[in-house]
Amino acid sequence: MAATHLPTILAAYGGAALVFLALDFVWLAIIARRFYQAEIGHLLRDKVNFVPADIFYLVYVAGIVGFAIIPALAAQSWLWAFVAGLALGLVAYGTYDMSNLATLRNWSTKLSIVDMAWGSLLTGLAALSGFWLASLVQP
């Protein structure tokens, strides 16, 4: 399969990571900052612990590559990349948000819905970006 070509995988990872990190930063730091503070401010740390955040981003982007981009490259379908990314985002963010909703006192239902929608869209866009960049270098 052409997607196992190392430059293709690196391009897929780089394209997905760049878009995922940039958009998530804008979302968390600018667009939805007040929303998260209002909904779960009582749970937020004063300072972000970047080690687990960095580990999440590294592993999650690898998941986008493996579960969305590589199969989409094999199918030669940008739509497959986007839809598979949406689905992966819904599963991953849904697992987090629904688990928190089920187990944590005062977890926000509204936040869960918004976060799941954001995670789905973000993952879909990252998968699409990684697919596009990988398509440029795919043999």
ABEGO torsion letter per residue (X at the ends): XAAABAAAAAAAAAAAAAAAAAAAAAAAAAAAAAAAAAAAAAABBABBBAAAAAAAAAAAAAAAAAAAAAAAAAAGBAAAAAAAAAAAAAAAAAAAAAAAAAABBGBBAAAAAAAAAAAAAAAAAAAAAAAAAAAAABX
